[in-house]
Amino acid sequence: MTEFLWRLPTRGDGRRALPELRSRGGFAGPPPSTPATDARPGRYGPFDDLTQIVHAAELAGLDGVLAPYDPLGEESWIVAAGALRATKYATVVVEFQPAFGTPVYAAKMSATLQRLSRGRLAWRIAVDTDAADAAARGDGVTGDERYARAAEFLTVARGVWNENTVPGAGFAGTGFEFDGAYYDVIDGGFRGILSGLPFPAVHLSGTSAAALELSARHGDVHIFTETPDGPGTAIADLRARAAAAGRRVRVGVEIPVIARESEDEAWARVHRQWAETGRDADEATALNLGDGRWAGFGAFGYPQPIGLVGSYEQVARQLSTYIAVGVDTVVLAGHPHIEELHRAGEHLLHLADPAGRTLAVEEVTA
């Protein structure tokens, strides 16, 4: 069964095309005062909106949500913890940069969150962030060295988790020992109530040789971004590297969508949003790749420039092509999020993955 996740908006949400004008979540300033406005402070906060989105994802039948790493948005660990507390079944993927803390600290927090959620937490490691972001964090690790550090990070995290003995590391006495280029651990490891929990599934991304090699050796799921030529070559490279390492890594794709009852309605939404950004309409048309993919989503604040536009049937058909080539995880996004989530759940997912969605309904009602 294909796993469908939803990318949460951690920097505000709303109907407007430009992210800085979306007022839901409190990132664009307070709403205008009207006679019907309750001006008392503390009535509703930014996380009330996020909680509604998380609930919408679970109610719409998605398998989980992604709390993305965003230096200018809400802290992903806090968002993930709130999402785990607000849901019963959803997987919650927390994205974070390895320099935020030690792997032992990340593992300890995750063990507690696994206890809180009965094992529903997953990780997404943000290795390839830009230089300005790294400098703002005081992080001096650059280039392919970031991937070497990430490999050590995951080795140590798995080691102290006591899930298994990691090649190149070992156990001395009753604790985990590791002497690496970035991390040293002496007599580490979780015992008692923090032991025996499922280690979070590790999601990674990127198409460089270093990124694919990291996933081949340490990842559980590798998330690709759509390109004009498609991710097929990079997927084949990943599978070959994983096979050489004696492993299998699940494949995912992250892609925004605008899906409506008809193709014309979907493109009308694109053009209305495009006009709001002040750009020339011909430019939007030129970014149509001709097969239901459109390369203008970056103008609306999405980190993925290419997404899907069309009727529910057309978008589902393109999603089905990903599934047919072995994509196991699809991360969707669309704003305003509550409305788009319900559209996806009601009109899209059962078309894109009919066997899997039917099975899920039968399991719930059995």
N, C-alpha and C positions, 0 to 999 in steps of 0.2 A: 504494500500500500504506500502510495506517495504521501510524504509529510508536507503539509502546507503550514507555513508560519507567516506572521504579519509583523512588519517593522513598525515599532511604536514611534510616535512623534515626541521626542524629548525636548523640543524647542518650540512648542506651541503648535496649534492646529487651527484650521478654519477653512472657509470657502475661497479665500482670496488666492490669486495666482502667486503673488510674491510672499515668501515665507515670513518676512518681517511685518507683514500686515495681518497675519493670522492671530486673532486675539484669544482664541481658546487656550487655556493653560496659563494665561497671564503674562505671556512673553511680549505682547504688543501694547502693554499698558492697560489701564482699567477701561471697561466699556463705557460708552457715553451714558450720562445720567439722564434718566427719563422718569416720569411719574411712577412707572411700574418697577423701577430699579430699587432693589433693597441695598442701600448704601452702607449698611452696617458691615464693618470689617469682620473677617473670620467666618463668614457664612459658607463660602465655597472657595477652595484653593486650587492650585494647579493640578494637584494629584486627584482631585475629584474627576476632572476630565479624563486623565489617563486611566483611572479606574473604570470609567464607563467604556473606554476603548478596549481595555483588557477583557471586560465582561462581554462586550460585543464579539470579540474574537472567539471566545469560548462558546457563546451561544450560537454563533454563525457556523460552528462546526469545524473551525480550523484546529490544527493540532497544537499550536502554541504561538508564542510571540517572541520577538527579538527586542531586547533593550539595548540600543546601539550606543557605542562609544562616541561622544560628541563633546569636545572641549568647551563649546559654548552652550551646551544644553544641560539638562538635569543629569545628575550622576547615575550611571547605568546600574551600579550595584544597588543603589537605593530603589530605583525603579523596578529592578528585577525582584528584590525582596518584597516590595509592595504587590507586584503581580503574582508572585507565588502565594502570598497571603490571601489575595482576592479570588483565586481560582481553585478548582478542585481537581481538574484533569490535565490542564494545559502544561506543555513543556515551556519553560522560560529560559531563553538563551541570553546570557549576560555577555556583552562585548566589552573588553577592557584591554588596555595596553600593558604589556609586561612590566614596564618601568613604574607602574603605580605602587608597587610593593613587592615583597619577597614572595616566591612561590609557596613557602610555608604558610604565610599569612593568607594568601588567596585560597589555599587548600583548607585552612581552618575555617574561614568564613563559609566556604562552600559546604563543608561537612555540617555545619549548623543549619544552613539553608536546605540541605538534603533531608535533615531530620524534620525541619519545619514542613517540608513539602512532600515527604515520602518519595524522594528521589527524582524530582521533576526538573532539577536545574541542569543546564548545559552551559558550556563556555564557548565564546568566540573570541579568539585572540587577534587583536588589531596590531599586527606587526609593522605593516607598511604605511605608517602615518607620515605626514609631511614634515619637513625640517623645521618649519616655524612652530609647529605643535610640539615637537621634541624639545626645541630650545626653550619654549615657555615652561616646560616641565623640568628643565635642568637636566635633560637626558642627553648625554654625549655620545651614545652608541648610534652609529650610522651605517649605511650600506648593508652589505650581506652579513655584517656582524650582528645586525638585529635578529637575523634568523638563527644564528648560532646561539645567541642568548635565549631566544624563544625555545630552542630545542632543549637547552639546559633547564629552563623554567619548567617545561612540561615533564622532563625527566625527574626533577626534584619533587614536583607536585605529586606525581604518581608514586614516587618512592616513599614520601612521608605518609601518604595515604595508606600505606601497607597493603595495597591491593596485590602487588607482585614484586618480585625482585627485578630491578631494571638492569640490563646489560651495561657494564661499565661502572656500576655502583654496587653496593652490597649492604649487608646488615652486619654490624659489629655488636655482639652482645644482643641486646633486645631492641636496638634502635637503628635507624637508617643513617648511613654515612655517605657523604659525597664531597669530593674535593674537585671543584671545577674552575673554569676561567672566570665565571661570574658569581657563582654561589658556592658556599661551603656549609655543610650541615654535619653536626656531630650529635649522635644519639637522638636523631629526630624520629618522628612518627606518632601516629594517633593511636591511643589505646582506650579501652573502656567504651563509653557510649558513642564516641566519635569514630570507632573502628567498624569495619564491615559494611560500610555504606557504599552505594554505587558511585564510582568516580564520574564526574560530569563528562558527557560526550563532548569531544573537542572539535569545534568548527574552526576552519582556517580558510584563507582566501589568497588571491594573487595568481599571476601567471608567469612570473619569472622562474628561472631554474631553481633558485634558492627557495622560493615559496612552494613550488611543487615538491621539492625534495623534503622540505619540512613536513608537509602533509603526508607524503608517502611513508615517512618513518614515525610520525607522532600524531597525525590527525585521524579523526573518525569520519568527519564530513568536510568536504572542500567545496566552498561556495564560489561560483564563477559569476562574472558580470557579462551580460550580453554584449557582443561586438558586431559590427556590420557583417563580418564573415562567420559569425557564430563561434561558440566555444569548443567546437568539435576537436580541433587539433590539440588544444590544451588539455582537454579531457583524456584524449588518447595518451598524451605524454604522462599525465598523472597516473593513469592505470598501469602503464608500463613501469614506472618508477615504483609504484606500490607492489606490483607483482615481483619485481626484483628484490624488494625488501621482505617478501613473504607475507604481505598484508593486503587487505582490501579496504579501500577508502570510499565511502559513499559520496556521490556527486550531487551538488545542489546548484541552483541558479537563483539569483536575486533580481527581481524585475518589477517595476511599477506598472500599473494597468489603469486604463480608462475603458470600461466596458459598459455598454448600454443596450437597450432593447434592439436598436438598429445601428448599423454602421454610421449612417448620417448623423444620428443623435450623438454618438461618441465623438465624431470629428467636430461637431458643432461645439461640444464642450472644450475640445482642444483649442479651437479658434477663439472662443470667448476668453479663455484663460490667456492665450497668446496675446490677444489685443490688450489685455489688462497690463501686460509687461511693457507695452509701448514699442514692441518690435514690429517689423514689417511682416504683413501676412504672407507674402511670397516666401519669406524665409522659412516659415513653418511648413509650407507645402514642400519645399525643397528637402526638408529633413525626413520626409516620408520614404521609408526604405522599400515600400511597395508590396510587402507581404504581411501587413498587420503590425509591423514594427515601426516605431517612430523615434527619431534620435533627438527629440527636443525636450526631454523630461528634465534635463539639467537646468533649463530656464525656470522651472517651477520649484527648484530647490532640492530635487532628488539627487542622491549621490551617484545613481546609475543614469547615464544619459539616454540609454535606449530602453524603451518599454513597449507595451502592447496596447493598441488602440483598435476598437471595433465592436461589433455586436458580441453578445455573450457567446454565441456559437463560434464566431471567428476567433475570439481570444482563447476560448477553450480548445479550439483546434490547434492553436500554436502551443499552448501549454501541453497538449497531448503529444506534440512532436518532441518536446523535451523529455517527457516521461518515456516515450518509445525508445530513445537512445540511452536510457539508463539513468536519468536524473531521478534521484530519490527524495530530494528536498527542494521545495519551491518557496522562496521568501517573497511575499507580495507586499505592495505598498500602494496607497492612494489617499488623497485628501479630498474632502474632510473625512477623517478616518472612520468615525462611527457609521456614517451613511454608506461609505464604500465597503466596509466590512459586511454590512447586512446585504448589500447587493451581491458581493462575492459568495456569501453563504447561501443565499436564496436562488441565485440564477447561474452561477459560474462553476463552482467546484464539482457539482455532480455531473456536469458535462465534461469537464477536463479529466476526471478520474472516476468514471461511473462505477467500476467494479469496487474500488477502494471505498468510495463514499457510501455505496450500498451496504458493504460489509460493516462499516462503522455504525450505521443506523441499526442494523440487525443486532449488533453486539450490545448497543445501548438499550434496546427494547427487549432483549432476550430475558 
